Structure formats: structure tokens, C-alpha cells
């Protein structure tokens, strides 16, 4: 499984676990909900910086996607 695939799986699972919506996450990161939706659907390129912003907003260690 690629790092991006792991990232997407973890973020989606964590949103569900924390009871957060994509809108909630977008507010925490300071972006539009549509951007979150597109990224989670695989329709946007994902940089390392983007991954770190999402993980930080959800209090997830970046080590989870590198193991």
C-alpha cells in the first residue's frame, strides 16, 4: 500500500472515529470543504506538507503512515 493510500485510509477512519465531518476538518485546516472532499476522493495531488496539515489537525502521528 502506498503512503498516499495509507494516508487516505487513516484520515477517513479518524474522521469517522472522532465523529468529524469533512467540513469540520476543513475549518480546522482553514480550507474549503470541497478541497477536503476532492483530496479524500483522490482527485487532488497530495504533498507531504498537505499530509502533515491534515494529520496535525486530527492529532495523528505522521509515523502511522510511514510504517
C-alpha positions, 0 to 999 in steps of 0.5 A: 500500500502506498503512503498516499493510500495509507494516508487516505485510509487513516484520515477517513477512519479518524474522521469517522472515529472522532465523529468529524465531518469533512467540513469540520476538518476543513475549518480546522485546516482553514480550507474549503470543504470541497478541497477536503472532499476532492483530496479524500476522493483522490482527485487532488495531488497530495504533498507531504506538507498537505499530509502533515496539515491534515494529520496535525489537525486530527492529532495523528502521528505522521509515523502511522503512515510511514510504517 
